[in-house]
Amino acid sequence: ELGQDIVTESRGGASDGNITAAAGCPTVDGLGTVGGAIHSPDEWVLRRSLVDRAALTAIVIRRFFRS
């Protein structure tokens, strides 16, 4: 709907999604903004990604509650 590419990735880190993914459940995680240097003093965000990610999150929620 938004013309964004959605890809499957495996990454390190810690979130509640680790529990569901380990149980074999499809898990959506990482709908945050585009940026870099996460969790460091040099962390940054691409401001124009805020609108795209908010729209993507809204679509995911809408589709979840339709099913």
C-alpha positions in Angstrom: 0.0 0.0 0.0 2.8 2.4 0.8 5.3 1.2 -1.8 7.8 0.2 1.0 9.8 -3.0 0.8 9.3 -5.3 3.7 12.0 -7.8 4.3 12.7 -10.7 6.7 15.8 -10.2 8.8 17.5 -11.8 11.8 19.3 -9.5 14.2 20.7 -9.6 17.6 19.2 -7.7 20.5 16.6 -8.1 23.1 12.9 -7.6 22.9 9.7 -9.5 23.8 9.7 -10.5 20.1 12.5 -12.8 20.9 10.2 -15.0 23.0 7.5 -15.3 20.3 10.0 -15.8 17.5 11.7 -18.6 19.4 8.3 -20.2 19.9 7.9 -20.3 16.1 5.2 -17.5 16.0 5.4 -14.9 13.2 6.7 -11.8 14.9 6.6 -8.2 13.8 9.4 -6.1 15.4 11.4 -3.2 14.3 8.7 -0.8 13.1 10.7 2.1 14.4 12.3 4.9 12.5 15.2 4.7 10.1 18.5 5.8 11.7 21.8 4.6 13.0 24.2 4.2 16.0 21.3 2.7 18.0 21.5 3.1 21.8 24.7 5.1 21.7 25.5 8.7 22.3 25.7 9.2 18.5 22.3 7.7 17.8 20.4 9.5 15.0 17.0 9.4 13.3 16.0 10.2 9.7 13.1 12.6 10.4 11.4 12.0 7.1 11.1 8.3 8.1 8.7 9.2 11.0 5.6 9.6 8.7 6.4 6.5 6.7 6.8 4.3 9.8 3.7 5.7 11.5 1.7 4.9 8.3 3.2 1.4 8.2 2.3 0.8 11.8 -1.2 2.0 11.3 -1.7 -0.4 8.4 -0.2 -3.4 10.4 -2.6 -2.6 13.3 -5.6 -2.3 10.9 -4.9 -5.5 9.1 -4.4 -7.4 12.5 -7.8 -6.4 13.7 -9.5 -7.2 10.4 -8.5 -10.8 10.6 
